[in-house]
Amino acid sequence: MADYSYLMKGIVPIATDSSVLVSSSKYLNDARVRDWVATHLLRRNGPDVPTPSDSIQLVQILREVQDIDHINALFAAERASNPELDAWFREGFSSSFSLEDLKQYRPDTVGGIFYAQLTDNALDVNIVPPFVPRNDFEYFQLRAGQTHDLEHILGGGGFDFIGELVPYYMRLTNLFVHLSPELAGELSAFSILGSTRIITRAVLHYPQTWLTTLDALERGSRVGRQSAPIFMMRFEDVFDLTPEAAREALGIKGVELADTATASAQWN
């Protein structure tokens, strides 16, 4: 056996009186997070556990693991030094359009493309049921859910499993460009874990799709770096515009379109 003692230097065993697993990471300490990571980063895809169920399980777990009061305190500090963010929260805009409202838009517009996606796949306008937010964190999450599908359209991410990496990495990058690192990190816990399951599964089980997967990650990151704050954009104001015109109006830059559906189909 090779001697790796040089690389193992510095490991310090830590004694504890705890009778259960304990670490300095709140994520590692939670058995549900450990199980979710082990399961969904390592498993293959299968019809018995549809992939959208992965993410909603993670959302529910993180709501209990993360310190929401601390996140709201970080938002308060950010609002004090960021007038644009403060104005966004003060306005508190929330979507109220219905599927029928989208029917009026031409097929080549953002609204028309969204309408076709919803009707062709029997989807609901709302990823999660609407609710009245009680604090800044809840409002941020409400808008994230309301705009997710529109971020697919305007960011160049296909409506398929690998295509999800584009909006994931748009936000993972964009938040760190426009917010403090600590706040961006707290808001990105879901995105980094949710996106990594796609990355690891591609390499471990579907290696023929890896370059397409990596390209989606890179394309999303580029949009996130170059664009205005995506999380504050009112996509509902550009339903009547083509995606190209809508990107110009909103400040979304660096978009490159690519097919991910062909590769995603190999995951089924």
N, C-alpha and C positions, 0 to 999 in steps of 0.2 A: 504494500500500500504506500502511496506517496505521502510524504510528510508535509502537512499543511499548517504546522504549528506557527510558522511565521505570520500567516494570514489570520490566525486565530488569536493573536496577541491582543490583550486589552479587554478581554471578556471578564467581567467581574460578577461572580455569583452573588445574588442578593438574598439574604435570609428574610423570612417573613413568618409571622405567627398566623397568617391567614390560612384557613382550612379550604379555601377555594382559589381558583385561578385569579390572579390580580396583576395589573400592570399600570403604567402611567398613562395608557391610552384608553379613553372611554369607549372607543370602538372595539378594541381588542377585549376589553372587559365584558362586553355584552355577548352572551351566548348566541343571541339571535343574529347579530351581525356576523359573528364567526361562522355560523351555519350558512347564512345567506351567501357570504363570500366563497366559502368552500364549495357550496352547491352550484351557484350560478356562474362562477368563473371557471369551473372545471367540467360542468356537465355538457352533454350534447343537446341539441334541440330535439324536441319531441312533441307530438300532438297532445300528450297527456298533461303537459304543463306549457300552455301557450306563452310565448315570450313576453307579451304585455303584462302578464301577471307577475313577472319578476320585479318590475319596477314599482308596482303599487305596493307589493310586500315591503320593498325597501323604504318607500316613503313612510309607511306606517311605523316601521321600526325606528327610523331616524327621528321621527317626531318625539319619540320617548327618550332617545339617547342624547340628542343635542339639547343644549341649554338655550331655550327659546328666549328667556329673559335677557340673557347675555347678548344674543343676536340683536334683539331690539335695542339694547343699550349701544351696540356698535352702530346700528342704523341712526340712532339719535345723534351720536357723535359725528357721523358722516353727513347728516343733514345740516348740522351746524356750520360745516365748512364747504358744503356743496349746494348752492342755491338752486341749481337745476333739479337735483334729486329732491330737495325739500319741496319745490313747487309740484313735482310729480306726485308726491305723497299727499300734498294738500288737495290737489285736484281729485285724486282718488277715482279716476275714470275706470269704469268696468263695462265689459261688453254686454249687450242686451239683444243682439241680432239673432234671428232664427234662420233655419234652413230655407224657409220660404223667402226671406229677405235676400238671400244670395242668388235666388233664381233669376233676378232681373239683370245680372251682369253678363256681358259678352263672354264667350268661352275663352278668349285670349287674355282676359283680365285676371287679376289676383282673386277677385270674388268668384268669377266663373270657374277658374281652376279649382278653387276650394270647394265650390258647389259640386263639381264633377267628382272630386275625390270622395266627398261625403256620400253622395247618392250612389256612386258606382260600387261602394264598399259597405253600404248600409251602416254608416257611422253617424254618431251624434255630434252636433256642433260642440258640445262641452265634453272634454276628456273626463273631467270630474264634475259632479253636480255643483251649480253655483252656490255661493255662500256669502255671508256678510262678514268681511274681515274685521277682527277685533284689535289688530295691531299692525305695525309695519311689516313684520315678517309674514303674517297671513296675507296681507295685501300683495306683497311680492310674489308669494306662491300662487295666489289667485290669478294674477296677470301672467305668470309663467305658464300656467295651464291653459289660459285662454289664447295665448299667442303661439303655442308650440307648433301646431300644424302649419301656421302661417310662416314660421321660421324655416320650416322645410321648404316651402315654395320659394321664398325670397332668398334663402341662403344657398339654394342649390342642392338640397338633400332629398334623395328619393324617399318615397313612402314605403320603405322596406327595411329589413333588420339592419343591414350594413349602412343604409342611408341615414339611419338614426345618428350615426357618428357625426354627421355634419352639424346639426343643431346642438348636439352635446358639446362638441369642441368649439363651436361658435361662442357658446356661453362660458365654457371653461376658460377660454382665453379673454373674451370681452370683459368679463367681470373684473379680472385682475388688471386690465388696462384702465378701467374707469372707477374702481373702488379701492379702498385700502386693502392690503393683503389679508389681514385677519378677517375682515368682513367677507371678502371674496372667497376665502377659504371655507368659512362656515357655510356660505351659500352654495358651494360647489361640492359638498360631501356626496350628495345624491348623484351628481353628474359624473364624478370621477369613478365611483363604484359602478354605476349603471353602464357607463361607456366601457369600462375595463372588461366587463363580462363578454362584450362583443369581440374585443381584441384577443383575449385569451382563448376563447372558443375557436376563433379563426385559425390561430396558430396550432392549437392542440388537435382539433378535429376536422377543420376544413381548410387545410393549408393552401389549396388551389385558389382560395379567395383572399389570401393575405394581402397581396399587392393592391387589390381593390379596396380592402379594408383600410390599409395604410393611407391610400390616396384620399379616402373620405375624411379621415382624421386630419390630414394636412390641409385639405380644402376648407374644412370648418375652422381650423386654427387661423388660417389666413384671413378669412372673413372677420373673425373675432378681433384680430389685431388691428385691422384697418378701418373698422366701422365705428360709427357713433354708438353711444350706449344702446345696445339692442333691447335690453330689458325694459327701457322706458319708451320704446317706439309704439306709436298708436297705429297698428297695422290696419285697423278698421277704417282709417281715413283714406286708404289707397286701394280699396276694393275695385274701384272703377278704372284703375290704371293697369297697364301691362306690367309684368314683373320687372322688366328693364326700367320703365319709368318710375315704378314704385321704389326700386332700390335707390334711384337718383334722388327722389323726394325725401326718403327717410335717412339717407346717409349710410346705406349698406354697400360696402366696397369689397373688391377682391373675389367676387363670386366666379366660380368655374363649374360648369355643368358636366356631369359624367354619369354613366349608367352604373347603378349598383344593383338593379333588380336581377340581372342575369346571375351575378355572383350570389346574391341572397337566395335565389331559388335553389341553389345547391345545398343550402342549410336545412331544407325541409326533410 
